Amino acid sequence: MDIFDFNIDEFEKTVDDLLKNISSEELLEELLDNGLIIDEYDSECYYIGEDFNNMWVHKIETKNFIKKVQMLFKKNNEIDLLEAA
Amino acid sequence: MDEEIIGYHGTKKELVKSICENNFIVNEDKDNNLFLGSGIYFFYLCDDAIDWNIKKFIKIFSYLPKWELLISKYTIIQSTIKVKQEDILDLDEKDKLYKFELLVEKIKGKLITKPEYIRAKNKTAAIINMMYKRNLITKKMIAKTFIEQINTKTFDAFKNYPRKMFCVKDKSIILENKEKVDISKEIFESIVYFYK
């Protein structure tokens, strides 16, 4: 028998008791010990958000992406200019 | 009442002998945690395990394999699991999922002042692992259906493809492991169709 066999009131009470007896620091530490991953890219990435499955975009990739778009834009402009000439 | 379940596990060819002779080894490596926490993962359908192998192959070699190449590197273990109904935590059941959501939300509420938690990955696995270590969850397996988007060329309604998986937490419920050798090329072709 575990907490998922409890009725909803017992379930909530057990979870509340657990969280009452632990500080947020201790809880975070315990979750880290159990596989929680704090993304090491923190300082090197842009964080997109929880709604997007915790997506991170690496700044290097973003730079390359912007460069590619700029190159394409430049190339297209050159073609336009050639056509105009 | 005991229930007998057949599960399918995609794996590397070289691991077959060890798994069939000595059972699975639960890898406690933090990076190896999937969404249901530490344990041995199975699909209810063999097709999904083949698909898993294809995905693994693509992840490592970056191209879609031919059938002969795939089966030379990866295979399927068919496992027989015997477990009591009350020892299964099926998160497809609404009341169980509701409780799990409550648990996740309450933990999120407790950690509201910790932005690193909001950005963290592997939350559900870490929560499940923690609850097991504290003996607050003692079920021998957890099951859940996950939805994957596949490239159907017909109706949008067919794009959402469900895959039901389960994670064995107590490997004593695994009675037998054997390599599934009778997989047809036809099944493989039907799976890779959706990759093209």
HADDOCK unambig.tbl for C-alpha pairs under 7 A between the chains (distance, minus, plus):
assign (segid A and resid 2 and name CA) (segid B and resid 136 and name CA) 5.66 0.50 0.50
assign (segid A and resid 2 and name CA) (segid B and resid 137 and name CA) 5.13 0.50 0.50
assign (segid A and resid 2 and name CA) (segid B and resid 138 and name CA) 5.79 0.50 0.50
assign (segid A and resid 3 and name CA) (segid B and resid 136 and name CA) 5.85 0.50 0.50
assign (segid A and resid 3 and name CA) (segid B and resid 137 and name CA) 6.20 0.50 0.50
assign (segid A and resid 4 and name CA) (segid B and resid 96 and name CA) 6.57 0.50 0.50
assign (segid A and resid 15 and name CA) (segid B and resid 103 and name CA) 6.75 0.50 0.50
assign (segid A and resid 24 and name CA) (segid B and resid 110 and name CA) 6.16 0.50 0.50
assign (segid A and resid 24 and name CA) (segid B and resid 111 and name CA) 5.66 0.50 0.50
assign (segid A and resid 31 and name CA) (segid B and resid 126 and name CA) 5.45 0.50 0.50
assign (segid A and resid 31 and name CA) (segid B and resid 127 and name CA) 6.52 0.50 0.50
assign (segid A and resid 31 and name CA) (segid B and resid 130 and name CA) 6.52 0.50 0.50
assign (segid A and resid 34 and name CA) (segid B and resid 126 and name CA) 4.88 0.50 0.50
assign (segid A and resid 34 and name CA) (segid B and resid 129 and name CA) 5.71 0.50 0.50
assign (segid A and resid 34 and name CA) (segid B and resid 130 and name CA) 5.89 0.50 0.50
assign (segid A and resid 35 and name CA) (segid B and resid 30 and name CA) 4.78 0.50 0.50
assign (segid A and resid 35 and name CA) (segid B and resid 33 and name CA) 6.85 0.50 0.50
assign (segid A and resid 35 and name CA) (segid B and resid 122 and name CA) 6.72 0.50 0.50
assign (segid A and resid 35 and name CA) (segid B and resid 125 and name CA) 6.91 0.50 0.50
assign (segid A and resid 35 and name CA) (segid B and resid 126 and name CA) 4.90 0.50 0.50
assign (segid A and resid 36 and name CA) (segid B and resid 120 and name CA) 6.69 0.50 0.50
assign (segid A and resid 36 and name CA) (segid B and resid 121 and name CA) 6.09 0.50 0.50
assign (segid A and resid 36 and name CA) (segid B and resid 122 and name CA) 5.21 0.50 0.50
assign (segid A and resid 36 and name CA) (segid B and resid 123 and name CA) 5.71 0.50 0.50
assign (segid A and resid 36 and name CA) (segid B and resid 126 and name CA) 5.16 0.50 0.50
assign (segid A and resid 37 and name CA) (segid B and resid 120 and name CA) 5.47 0.50 0.50
assign (segid A and resid 37 and name CA) (segid B and resid 121 and name CA) 4.99 0.50 0.50
assign (segid A and resid 37 and name CA) (segid B and resid 122 and name CA) 6.07 0.50 0.50
assign (segid A and resid 38 and name CA) (segid B and resid 116 and name CA) 6.41 0.50 0.50
assign (segid A and resid 38 and name CA) (segid B and resid 120 and name CA) 4.62 0.50 0.50
assign (segid A and resid 38 and name CA) (segid B and resid 121 and name CA) 6.43 0.50 0.50
assign (segid A and resid 39 and name CA) (segid B and resid 120 and name CA) 6.20 0.50 0.50
assign (segid A and resid 50 and name CA) (segid B and resid 119 and name CA) 6.91 0.50 0.50
assign (segid A and resid 54 and name CA) (segid B and resid 119 and name CA) 6.24 0.50 0.50
